[in-house]
Amino acid sequence: MHFKFLTYFAFLTTCLLMSRAFAAEILSDKITVFKVKPKVCIVEKQGQQCELAAQIQWQATEPLDVCLTQQVIKHKSEQKQILHCWNQQHEVFQTTELVLAQTTLMSLVDEDQMLLAQETLHVNTAKPKKQRRRLRSAWSLF
Amino acid sequence: MSKLKKWLFTALLTTSLSVTANDAQTMVDVDAWQVKLAVGVGARTNPLVGGDNLPLVALPDIAYYGEAFYFDNGDLGYTLVEAPNWTLSAITRFNTERAYFSFSHPANIFVGSETVDGSSGHDANIPGPFPTVPDKTRTVIDLDDLASRKYAVDAGVEFNYYFESGSLLKFNVFHDVSGVYQGTNAALEYAQAFSFEKWQLSLSAGLSFKSQSLVDYYYGIDERDEVPQSLYYEADATIEPYVRISTVYPINDDWSALGLVKVKSLGSGMTDSPVVDEKLATTVFVGASYAF
């Protein structure tokens, strides 16, 4: 009985933690809903790009000028690329084509680039990254 | 004074305790290029008479590992067996011996019992029983008169054994498959890595064997060279001990500070050659590396 309780507790805690990990982060009182689906994209092997049609949904308490941005990494520095903008909308539900090179942060920003909400899209690999021993020492050319 | 001694002893003890032995093996991602470029100052000494040191300004570290195939800093290899404690690979690569001749320029080679300063092999500062007189029979040849030495391609096998302690024992044997020197070379090496805070230190020591035909092709003098027959030199096989120390200090994810020293004691089969006038070949490099 005691063991069963512990098992249920562990399961519920894991579910809670996972739901928090995959939940959107709403950072403004003006936004009530922000969802991007699916939240996980599976690629066959490491380094492959993920192409998907994502459903974007957001709701606001009042009509807003809002843009959806995607975090991209160029030359090892993070940049935000604008995917779509809406003028004076308070509810949006639409499909957008996304190309993800890796796990990416999708953000909703206002006209002043103020962050309103964000959601992480995970890119996972079906075949995990494989490693092997390096057989020569580094810098051994000379 | 005793306080200072005590402090030094404590510092030494603390330092020695915080240095830990690491695995000499490095893991790399399969199907991914590892490309690093170091920029700094360094050189590889050239033991040839009139040989310029090989300048090292930019040093690449390039590797690609597939499931079995790999390219690593000039080695093109295929791993035949990868067991938990050992690997066996077939490898082909350029022989690096020819590189010295690319950085040599026409220079006079003095052949005979007398050294260049006319001291007949004695230290000029030590008075001998006989006065030093210039040897009129001394012969001078020009390095440019020697026939061109070619690059060779070696193929062979390499066996690596990984000890529980993290150290590595490496043995490889190569044969010239390009028909240039028609000989063999081999190496036996022991390596161990250490870390101290963020510093990573790698030490290796080994013995390098070069067959008689290899040493003779590059450092021997014979009928292919336009010199009198009296100057011919037939080289012996050599065994050359060497040590290598490299240290890396990561500055951030991309940049690291890097230092390398390799010292190889050249065998007598090579150093007795009239075209060689150094007993050591040393490589030194200090710089900063960037990982792409």
Chai-1 contact restraints between the chains, C-beta under 6 A:
chainA,res_idxA,chainB,res_idxB,connection_type,confidence,min_distance_angstrom,max_distance_angstrom,comment,restraint_id
A,K129,B,D29,contact,1.0,0.0,6.0,A-B,restraint_1
A,K130,B,V30,contact,1.0,0.0,6.0,A-B,restraint_2
A,Q131,B,M27,contact,1.0,0.0,6.0,A-B,restraint_3
A,Q131,B,D29,contact,1.0,0.0,6.0,A-B,restraint_4
A,R132,B,V30,contact,1.0,0.0,6.0,A-B,restraint_5
A,R132,B,Y65,contact,1.0,0.0,6.0,A-B,restraint_6
A,R133,B,Q25,contact,1.0,0.0,6.0,A-B,restraint_7
A,R134,B,T26,contact,1.0,0.0,6.0,A-B,restraint_8
A,R134,B,V28,contact,1.0,0.0,6.0,A-B,restraint_9
A,R136,B,D72,contact,1.0,0.0,6.0,A-B,restraint_10
A,R136,B,N73,contact,1.0,0.0,6.0,A-B,restraint_11
A,R136,B,D75,contact,1.0,0.0,6.0,A-B,restraint_12
A,A138,B,D61,contact,1.0,0.0,6.0,A-B,restraint_13
A,W139,B,D61,contact,1.0,0.0,6.0,A-B,restraint_14
A,W139,B,L260,contact,1.0,0.0,6.0,A-B,restraint_15
A,S140,B,N73,contact,1.0,0.0,6.0,A-B,restraint_16
A,L141,B,N73,contact,1.0,0.0,6.0,A-B,restraint_17
A,F142,B,R44,contact,1.0,0.0,6.0,A-B,restraint_18
A,F142,B,T283,contact,1.0,0.0,6.0,A-B,restraint_19
